[in-house]
């Protein structure tokens, strides 16, 4: 009992053939998605520049997709935590970061942006929505539909800019 013909080569042929089949079927979709993501963030960068907030890396940006923003624009980005406005303001005003902008790439990120309507959180007023201009290029306009941007900052909330929501001065 035993094999009369060696068939070890079939495993390698099937592996290479299967890999080629999956690559041909899946890679065009992945490449298309990457191209769309690149276009979205390039259009976002141009729109931010128009409103006077260039994505130049001088300060990190808080975003719900920080890896995409950081990699496409080569700037520092912080992940938007699913926390209260006070906590996000504390993150933004931390002396290590000093983030000035919050960007949402999808309509909802956990409790955001609905949490900004909470009248019991005094820091909610520190997030002022800024409308992005509609680009002239139709593809660019389509790419940034639904992206929302807030300027972060206020002087009237206890703790704003101190890194301490209770208003205690920084050491």
BELVENPE-V262906 format. One record per backbone hydrogen bond with DSSP energy under -1.0 kcal/mol. CO is the residue of the C=O (numbers start at 1). NH is the residue of the N-H. Records with the same first field share a line. If there is no record, write none. Layout:
# BELVENPE-V262906
CO->NH / NH
This chain:
# BELVENPE-V262906
7->10
9->13
10->14
11->15
12->16
13->17
14->18
15->19
16->20
17->21
18->22
19->23
20->24
21->25
22->26
23->27
26->30
27->31
28->32
29->33
30->34
31->35
32->36
33->37
34->38
35->39
36->40
37->41
38->42
39->43
40->44
41->45
42->46
43->47
44->48
45->49
46->50
47->51
48->53
49->52
54->56
61->78
62->103
63->80
65->69
66->70
67->71
68->72
69->73
70->74
76->61
78->63
81->83
84->88
85->89
86->90
87->91
88->92
89->93
92->99
94->97 / 98
100->152
101->62
102->150
103->64
104->148
109->112
111->115
112->109
113->116
114->117
115->118
118->121
121->124
123->126
124->127
126->153
128->151
137->141
138->142
139->143
140->144
144->147
148->104
149->130
150->102
151->128
157->160
159->162
164->167
